[in-house]
Amino acid sequence: MDHGRQGYHDIGGEAGGPIDRATKPAPRWAQVVDALRDRIKVVSLHEQRRKIEEMGADLYARLGYYEIRTLAVARLLVEKGLLTEGELNARIAAIRARATQREDR
């Protein structure tokens, strides 16, 4: 293992522009995901970090903080056989459809 290189998820020391130091609460959906991860005791924080590290720089750069964490948990649930890709995709489609309906009102 090469400890001399930083992963794409470890941006410490890079010129990333000004840091927004305003405290922002996690969105409700993100709080629910974290609570479920902690409660179901099937996915550990260390496993979640591993999935984040496996995500790839392009995807990591496109997503927000809570989206990254949520995707990592979802991928772990699939990896562990608790969900299938099909079930996960169907649920995401249903959530998107509800969100679109709300926007159209």
C-alpha positions as CSV (number, residue, x, y, z in Angstrom):
1,M,0.0,0.0,0.0
2,D,1.4,3.4,-1.0
3,H,1.0,5.7,2.0
4,G,2.8,8.6,0.2
5,R,-0.2,9.3,-2.1
6,Q,-3.5,10.9,-1.1
7,G,-6.8,9.4,-2.3
8,Y,-9.2,11.6,-4.2
9,H,-11.4,11.7,-1.1
10,D,-8.5,13.1,1.1
11,I,-8.1,16.7,-0.2
12,G,-6.2,18.1,2.8
13,G,-3.5,20.5,1.7
14,E,-4.9,21.0,-1.8
15,A,-5.8,24.5,-3.1
16,G,-9.6,24.1,-3.1
17,G,-10.6,27.7,-2.7
18,P,-12.2,29.3,0.3
19,I,-13.8,27.1,3.0
20,D,-17.4,27.7,3.8
21,R,-17.3,27.6,7.6
22,A,-21.1,28.2,8.1
23,T,-22.7,25.4,10.0
24,K,-25.4,23.7,8.0
25,P,-27.6,21.0,9.4
26,A,-27.8,17.8,7.5
27,P,-30.9,17.5,5.4
28,R,-33.6,15.3,6.9
29,W,-33.2,12.5,4.4
30,A,-29.5,12.3,5.3
31,Q,-30.2,12.2,9.0
32,V,-32.5,9.3,8.3
33,V,-29.8,7.4,6.3
34,D,-27.2,7.9,9.0
35,A,-29.7,6.9,11.7
36,L,-30.6,3.7,9.8
37,R,-27.0,2.8,9.3
38,D,-26.3,3.2,13.0
39,R,-29.4,1.4,14.0
40,I,-29.5,-1.6,11.7
41,K,-25.9,-2.5,12.7
42,V,-25.4,-4.1,9.3
43,V,-23.1,-1.4,7.8
44,S,-20.2,0.0,9.8
45,L,-18.7,3.4,9.4
46,H,-15.5,1.8,8.3
47,E,-17.3,-0.1,5.6
48,Q,-18.9,3.1,4.5
49,R,-15.5,4.7,4.3
50,R,-14.3,1.8,2.2
51,K,-17.1,2.2,-0.3
52,I,-16.4,6.0,-0.5
53,E,-12.8,5.2,-1.3
54,E,-13.9,2.8,-4.0
55,M,-16.3,5.3,-5.6
56,G,-13.9,6.9,-8.0
57,A,-12.8,10.5,-8.3
58,D,-15.3,11.5,-11.0
59,L,-18.4,10.3,-9.1
60,Y,-17.0,11.6,-5.8
61,A,-16.5,15.1,-7.3
62,R,-20.1,15.2,-8.7
63,L,-21.9,14.3,-5.5
64,G,-22.4,16.3,-2.3
65,Y,-21.3,15.1,1.1
66,Y,-24.5,13.4,2.1
67,E,-25.1,12.0,-1.3
68,I,-21.7,10.3,-1.2
69,R,-22.4,8.8,2.3
70,T,-25.9,7.6,1.1
71,L,-24.6,6.0,-2.0
72,A,-21.9,4.2,0.0
73,V,-24.5,2.7,2.3
74,A,-26.7,1.7,-0.6
75,R,-23.8,0.0,-2.4
76,L,-22.9,-1.8,0.8
77,L,-26.5,-3.1,1.2
78,V,-26.3,-4.5,-2.3
79,E,-22.8,-5.9,-1.7
80,K,-24.1,-7.7,1.4
81,G,-27.1,-9.1,-0.5
82,L,-29.7,-7.2,1.6
83,L,-30.9,-5.4,-1.5
84,T,-30.6,-6.1,-5.2
85,E,-29.6,-3.4,-7.8
86,G,-33.1,-3.8,-9.2
87,E,-34.8,-3.1,-5.9
88,L,-32.5,-0.1,-5.3
89,N,-33.1,1.3,-8.7
90,A,-36.9,0.8,-8.5
91,R,-36.9,2.6,-5.1
92,I,-34.9,5.5,-6.5
93,A,-37.2,5.8,-9.5
94,A,-40.3,5.9,-7.2
95,I,-38.7,8.7,-5.1
96,R,-37.8,10.7,-8.2
97,A,-41.4,10.3,-9.5
98,R,-42.8,11.6,-6.2
99,A,-40.3,14.5,-6.2
100,T,-41.3,15.4,-9.8
101,Q,-45.0,15.3,-8.9
102,R,-44.4,17.7,-6.0
103,E,-42.5,20.1,-8.3
104,D,-45.4,20.0,-10.8
105,R,-48.0,21.1,-8.2
